[in-house]
Amino acid sequence: MKDPVKKVVIPKKPKKTIGFFEKYLTIWVALGILGGIGIGHLAGDSMEIISSMEIARVNIPVAILIWMMIYPMMLQVDFSSIRQIGKKPRGIVWTVIINWAIKPFTMAFFAWIFFSKIYAAWIDPELAGEYIAGAIILGAAPCTAMVFVWSYLTNGDPNYTLVQVSVNNLIILVAFIPIVGLLLGITDVTIPYDTLVASIVIFIVVPLVAGVITQRILLQRRGKDWFRNIFLPKFKPVSIIALLITLVLLFAFQGQNILNNPLIIVLAAIPLIIQTYFIFFLAWFGGRKLKLPHNVCAPAALIGASNFFELAVAVSIALFGLQSPAALVTVVGVLVEVPIMLSLVAFANRNRYKN
């Protein structure tokens, strides 16, 4: 009698899911906005005490919070991975072109069309210039952190994604100021370059150096597994908590303006949403044309579509102030980004192709 044939059960791969904080970030942002508006309305003029705490036009409490957002992200950056660029250079080149030769200029175009032309009946020209400035700052800051989440959810190549992000981090140090300066100059907004340079140093250079030093010390003492699997996951919520507290402060100062004109959130969101989808599909179909594998093309498109909103919020506050329309636009960018990016992740997964 023959033994019965045993079925070989192949275990299913665990379904990848986004973290709790990241998944519901839009809800937390919305709650932060409502809480901030309520606090601002109740506190009234007493909020001026916090807004006056500045050094070189940089608000100290907000600067501390934004530094807390960025530092955990910089802990993940490994610039030694840049040596891998030579293996798959097309994906890196395409990422650079999308983020630096196309994206800032299309963002400026969409913002100009909407705020200066379509919204002319509701927004006066001076305020329109600041709304455009906020959009430009947002568009000139490519994503450096959340893209790791989007890449993971689309089965992107984690090492290559790290290279893409690392290259963007290097470029942002030298290209962000000239591009923002050029495009803000077009909008006739006065640019305090000393404040812009100070923002880059405070919000990129310092946390980057601190992150690299911390990473090296911890890797030497505790090892890579402990650092990546225990330390980073526990440290991760710090960024989002700091972001939410920052939003509460921002909207506490913006509260009265929003209550007087609640439609401004919707008006600001429209060009940002259009820009996000436009850049993603341009990068996606361009990457397909270049025959990039899915695990490189998907992260490249998602990097182009998303923004380094922590830096954008920081620079807009430093340049134009906590209560400025520019700062409000960058905050609206945070509000709309997560649901849009999740929809693009779903698109990339539905249209997956063989590597």
Secondary structure, 3 states (H helix, E strand, C coil): CCCCCCCCCCCCCCCCCCCHHHHCHHHHHHHHHHHHHHHHHHHHHHHHHHHCCEECCEEHHHHHHHHHHHHHHHCCCCHHHHHHHHHCHHHHHHHHHHHHHHHHHHHHHHHHHHHHHHCCCCCCHHHHHHHHHHHHHHHCCECCCCHHHHHHHCCCCHHHHHHHHHHHHHHHHHHHHHHHHHHHHHCCCCCCHHHHHHHHHHHHHHHHHHHHHHHHHHHHHHCHHHHHHHHHHHHCHHHHHHHHHHHHHHHHHHHHHHHHCCHHHHHHHHHHHHHHHHHHHHHHHHHHHCCCCHHHHHHHHHHHHCECHHHHHHHHHHHHCCCCHHHHHHHHHHHHHHHHHHHHHHHHHHCCCCC
